[in-house]
Amino acid sequence: MYQRCFDNASETLFVAGKTPRLSRFAFSDDPKWESGHHVHDNETELIYVKKGVARFTIDSFRYMSRMPMTLW
């Protein structure tokens, strides 16, 4: 299940004029949210963690992030 969660204050995440073309957004404040296994062809996944802890697996390697963190 996807949840949309927006803050009242705006934040700049990218340098002006360098914004990537985004094909999908997934926002969640659910600590048990999962995206599930998927593959990207010629795309890069951007993971931005504003607060809390995120755990994820990429190519069988496990990662854990603590707030705030961006992973390309």
Sequence and secondary structure as in RCSB ss.txt:
>XXXX:A:sequence
MYQRCFDNASETLFVAGKTPRLSRFAFSDDPKWESGHHVHDNETELIYVKKGVARFTIDSFRYMSRMPMTLW
>XXXX:A:secstr
       SS    S TT     S       TT    S   SS    EEE SSEEEEEETTEEEEEESSEEE 
